[in-house]
Amino acid sequence: MADRFEIHLYDTKQREKVRFLPSVPGRVGLYVCGPTVYSDAHLGHAKTQIAFDIIRRYFEYAGYQVRMVSNITDVGHITDETSDEGHDRIGARARLEQLEPMEVADKYFWSYADDMARLNLRRPSVSPRATGHIPEQIALISELIARGHAYQAAGSVYFRVASWPAYGQLSHRDIDELTSGTREEVRGEKEDPRDFALWKRAEPSHLMRWDSPWGVGFPGWHIECSAMSLKYLGDGFDIHGGGLDLQFPHHEAEIAQAEAAGHPFARYWMHANLLTVGGEKMSKSRGNFVTLKELLSRHDPMAVRLLLLQSHYRSVAEFNEVALSAAAQAYARLRGVYQELLRRLGDSLPEPSGEEWLAQAAARCRADFERAMNDDFNTPEALAALFGLAREVASALQGQPQPAELAAAARTFRQLGEEVFGLFAETQGRAGEELVSGLLDLILEQRTAYRERRQWAESDRLRARLEALGVTVEDGQGGSRWKLAQSS
């Protein structure tokens, strides 16, 4: 890539910003931990997924071909990772709803997919399910046993943490201190309380079960991501991402499992920080979460997306209704400017010479946007560049800017706001938008005719009807024009 796209990212493992250099020129292999599909997704899930959706989009804008893999955990996921005791969440939900486990997994997978689509997330290149990759997980466990890094115990298999001194390298924890505070009773059939399950023996009541060389059982949570990322991205792939809460033990275990089996693993690690409510992490266990379905029934999905863009992916984002209302108003302003550009241009997108005032403003916006995104995907600063251009455009629209100037600004909004940031989803179905625009133009022509005939009452009545529908009419020396009123 050209120096214009010299992208630096914060590598959690190295604890510093580093220049991204792909393992294969022009290509990016990106693995992002996906959902455990046992209930509806909440806004905290969306924060992580939107962050990596934008990272993926920006790499593509920079000219890379991206393969993004995001798993679906539809089995296992033991609730108490410290002790490996407990039950898998999908099994518990299946009993609660009196459904088959795969019914639960399918129900909430499609629920999750619908929520992500409404937030305008692009689908991953591959969405592998854990239950579809049991053979790969068994094969990786077998490699670990053969190398002495895992052992069988009463039908279960555990990773031998003491055999891998590098364990703790991602979270920067001392392996010898990991036993501190560990309850002796969690040892059970393990050699060491630090060891974690690769395969768990299935009790007769356990709903999800597979045959294995060690007996009937089911995989531990961590092994699926190691197996599936290596299968679809290969040894030494580029980037592994996920929420900060997965850094330990999940991601730490992933590295140990893969590398102890002889497979070079992810070269860069990226973690999105948490979403908080009243200073506490949003989570189902705390009961302070709001499901996406509930939130999107009351708010514009694009306003929610903008709210999450306003904080850096590595920063904590605080959620409250006041912040969301402010984001909705900000989005309405940005969308209004973009829609007015599209309305005035119609199907025409002439090439600017580059010397026009508005074309120069668009070029400055693009340079500032790219500078921010090249610096660890700094969406707040990149967003500020877009809003700066919006102000320039709004000012220019008060006069009579040339179509080439408008086209330069429209291209910038489309490429940066729509394609990279995933905003303006409602403008992508332009046939309906053009129909509405044409009808409003006709109404405005009728109002102008009323004014020319000095039929002021009819003119005012038409204007009031439009305003009641959320359309603002502005009268100026150059005539009248309409725009969609900003939502509150």
N, C-alpha and C positions, 0 to 999 in steps of 0.2 A: 504494500500500500504506500501511497505517496505520503510525504511528511504532513500533508494537510490532515491526514487521519492517523497521526501517531497517538494511539490510544493508550492511556495509562489507567490502570485499575488498582484498587487496594486488595492485595492478596492477604487474606486472613492468616495464612500459614507463615508468611514472611513478616507480617505485621508492618507493611509499608506499601506505598504506591510503587508499582513497577510497570515498565512498558510491556504491553501485550505483544507477544511474538507467537504466531500460530505454529503448530507442529507441522502443518501442511500449508504452504503459501496460498493465500486467498480463501482459505476455508476455516471455519470455526466449529469445533465440536463442543456443545454445551449440554450439560446434564443438570436438570433442576428437580429437586425432590417435590413430588406431587402430593395429592391428598390421600388420607385414609378415608375411604368412602363408607362411612357408617352413620353420617348425619349431614344435615345441610351445612354448607360452608358459611363462614362469617367474614366480616370485613378484614380481620387480621390475615386470613388466608389470601384475600385479594391483594393486600399490600405487597406481599412477597411475589405473587404471580405477576402483578402489573410491573413491578420493578424489573423482573427478568424478561418480560414481554418487550419492554422498551429497550433493554440492553440488546436483545436479539434484533429488534428493528433497527437500532442504530448501527450495529455491525453490518447489516444488510445495506443500509444507506451508504455506509463507507465502502461498499463494494465487495464484501465478503459473502461467500455462500455458507449459510449456517444450517447445521443439522442440530435441532434442539430436541432432546429426549426428556420427557417428564413422566415419571412412573405413576401408576395407580396401585396403591396398597389395598388389595382386596382380600387379604388373609393375614392372620397373625396380629402383629403390633401389640405385644404384651404391655399391659397398662402400667406395670411396675418394673421399669427397666433396671432398677437397682438390684432387685432380687430375682428377676425372671419368674416370680410367682404372680399369679393373677390369671386373667382371661383375655382373649382377643376381643377387641371392641366390636368387630362385625358379628362374632358369635353371640355376644351379649345383646346386640340390637336385634338379631334374628329371633332370639328367644322372646324379647320384649314385644316385637311386632308380630310374632307367630308366623314368620316367613322363613324360607330357605336362605342360607347365608348368601348365595349368589343372587337371590332376589334383592336382598338388602344392598349388596354391592352394586348391582345394576341400577337400582332405584336412585341411590345417592351419587353414583357416577354421572348419570344423565342430569341429575339436579345440579351438580357441580358444573358440568359442561354448559348447561343453559345459563347459569349465573356468569360464567366467564365470557360467554358469547355476548351477553347483554352489556358487559363492561368492555366489549370490543377487543378481547384478547385473541390473538391469532392462535390457531391450533398448533400444538407441537408437531414436529416432523414425525415423531414416533411417540405413542403413549402406551408403553408396555405394561401389562398387568402382572402382578406377582404370581397369580395362580396359573398364568400361561407360561411361566418360566421356572417351574419346579425342577425339571431336569438340569437346567443350567446352575441352579442353586446347589443341588445335590453334587454336581460335578465339582464346583468350587470348594465345597465342604470336604469332599474326598481328597482334593489336592492339599488342603490344610492338614488333614489327618496324616497323609503320607509324608509331609514335611515336618511333622512333630509339633505343629502349632495348634492342633485341636485334638480332642480326645472324647471317647464315648463314655457315657455314664448312664447305665440303666435305661437305655433306649433314647437318650438325649445326647447331643454333641455340643461341646463348649469350646470356645476359643481360649487358648492358654495365654493369657495376657503376659505372664512373666517371661514367655519365650520370645516376646517381641519388644525389645527395649525402646523402640521408637514410638511405642504407644503413648499418646499424649502430645505428639509433635504439633498437631493442629490447634488444640486448645491450650497448649503450653502448660500442661500439668505434669508434675513429677510423678512418674509411675509408682515410685515407692511411697508416695503420700496418698495414693488413691484409696488405700485401705483405711485411712484415718476416718473414724466415725462409723465405719461399716459395722452393721450388726452381725454378731457371730452366727445368729440363727439363719442368716441368708446363705450360709455356706452350703448346707444340704449335701447334694451329690457332687458339688464342685470341688476341685482341688484347691481353689483359691477364690475368695469372695469377689475378686475383681473380674473373674472370668464371665463371659456373656454367652448366651445361647445362640448357636447356629441352627440347631434343629431341636425341636421339643417333642418329647414323647406325648402321644395323644391318649388321654384317658378315654374310657368308653363313652363318656357323655360329650366328648368334644365333637362339634359338628363338622369341622373341616379337617380332613385327614388324607394323607397320601402314604403309599408304600415307599420305603427307602431301604438302603443297605443296613440301617440301624433299627428298623422296625417301623410300625405305623406312626406317623407324626405329622408335624407341620413346621415350616421354616420359621426361624426367629425373624425379627423385624429387619435387622441391619443387613442381612445377607442378600436380600433382593436387589438393593441398589448397586452393590458391588457387581453382582452377576449381570444385571441388565445394562448398566452403563458400559461395562467392558464388551458385552455382546454387540451393542449398537454403535459404540464410538471407538472401540479398540483400546489397546494398551496406550498409556500416556496421552489420553485425550486432553483437550485444552482446559475447559472450565467446568468446575462443579459448583453449583449454587444451591441456595436454600435459605430458610429462615435462621436467624441467629440462635434460636432455641434448639436447633438440630445439631449445632456444632459439637456438643458433647451430650450423650455418648454416641449419637447416631453416626455423624460424619467421621468421628475419630475411629469408630469401629469399622466403617467402610474402608478407610485407608489401610488399617491393619489387616483386614481380611484379604484385600486384593494384593497388597505388596508382600505379605507373608506367603502367599501362594505363588509368588514370582511374577506378578503382573504390575508393571509401572502404572501408577494411577494418575489422577487429575494433576495437571501442572499448575493450575491457579485455583484458588478457593475464594468464593465471594459469598457474603452473608448479608441478607436484608435484616434490618433491625425491626424491633417490635412495634406494634400498634398498642397504644395505651388508652385507658378510659379512667379519668381521675388519677392519673399517675400509675395505674396498675395495668399489667399486661392484659389485653383482651383475650379471654379464653373461656371455654365451656365449663371448665372445672371451677372457675371463679364466679360464673353466672353473670358476668358483666359484658357478654357479647351481644351483638345484633346480627342476625342472619342476613345474608345478602338479599334473599327474597323479600324479607321485611323492609330492608332499607331501600331497595330499588322499587318497591311499590309506592314509596313516598317521595323519592328523589330521582332526578335525572341521572342516569348512569354516567353520563359524561361529566357531570359536576362531581360525582364521587371519584371518578378517575383523576380529574384535575386536583381535587383535594389531596390525593396521595402523591401526585407529582410535585406538590408544593414543598415537600420535605425530601431531603436526600435519602437514597435507599439505605444508607448506613446510619441514618439518624432515627431516633424514636419519633413517631408521629402520634400526636394526641388527637383523639376523636371526640367531638362534641357537636351538637346541633348548630351552635353559633358558627363554628369553623366551616361546617358544611354549607350553611346558608351564605356565608361570605364567598365560598368557592363557587356556588351556584350563580351569584351575581357577577363574579369575575368571568365565569365561563360565558354567561349571556352576552357580556360586552365583547369578548373575543369572537364568539360565534356570529354576533350581529355584524361585525366588521367584515368577516369572511363571507357571509351570505350576501352582504351588499356588494362586495367585489364580484361575486359570481353572478348576481342579478344584472349588474351593469355590463358585464362582459358577454353574457350569453354563451355562445359556442366559440367566441373569438378569443384567441390567446396569442396576440401578435408579439413578435420578439422585440424587446427594448434595445436601444442602442447602448444602454449602460450609463448614459450621461444624464438621464432624467432624475429629478430630485427623488421621486419615490422609488425608482429603480436602485438608486444609491443607498437609500434607507433599507431596502430589501437585502442588498448585498452586505451591509453592515450587520443586519440581523443574522444573516446566515453565518457570517464569520464569528460573531459572538456566540451563537448557538453551538457551532462546532467546537469552539474553544472550550466551552463549558462541558460539553459531552465528552470530549477527549480527555478531560480531567476527571476520571472516575465517574463518568455519567452523572454530572451535576445537573439534575433536572431543574432545581429551583432557579439557577442562573440562566439556563437555557430558556426556561419559561419566561423569565424577565425580558429576554431578548425578543420573544414573540409579542409580549404585551407592549414593548417599546415600539415595535413596528405597527401594532394596532393603533397606537396613538397617532403615529405619523399618517397612517392611512385615513383615520377618522378626520384629521385636519385637512388632508388633501381632498377628501370627498365634499368638503364645504365649497370647493371651487369646481373647476372643470378639468380634471386631470385627463391626460391622453390615455387611450386604451392600452398602449404599450406599457405605461407606468403601472396601470392597474394590473396588467397581466403579470408583471414582475413580482408584485406583492402577492397576487393570488397563487402563483407557483410556489412562493416561499411558504405561505400558509399551508398549501396542500402537501408539500414535501416534508416540512418540519412538523407542523401541527397535526396533520392528518396521518401521514405515512409513518413518521417516527414516533410521535407521541400518542397516536391512536385516538385523537380527538375528532370531533366533527363527524361522528359516525352517521348522524342523521343526514348529512349532505351527500353521502355516497349513493343514495337512491335519488338521483337528480331528476328523474322523469316527473315524479310527484311534485318536487320542489319547483320545477319549471312551470308546471300547470298552475300552482298557487301564485307564483310570481306573475305569470301572465294575467291571471284573473285580477290580481291587485292592481296591476297597471291599467287594466280596463276600467276598474272602479275609479281610479285616480283621474283618468281621462274624463269620466262623467262628472266628477266633482269639479274639475277645471272648467268644464263647459258650464256648469251651474254658476261658477264665479264670474265667468266672462259675461253671462247674462244677468249678473247681479242678483241671482236667486240665492241670497245669503242663507236663508233658513234651510233650504234644501242642502246647500253645501255643508252647513254646520251639522245637520242631521246625519249626513253620510259620514262625516268625520267622526261623530260620536259613536256611530255604529261600528266603525273600524276600530276605534280605541277600545270599545267594549270587547272586541275579539282579540285584543292584544297587539294591534297594529297602530303605530304612531305615525301621524302625518306631519311633515315639516314643510312650511311654506317659506320660500326664499325668492331672491331676485331671479334666479334661474328657473323658477317654477316650483312645483310641489314634488315631494318624494316621500316614499313610505319606508318604514323599517319596523322589524318586529320589536315590540317593547321588551325591555329587560325584565326577566323574571325575578321575583324577590326571594 
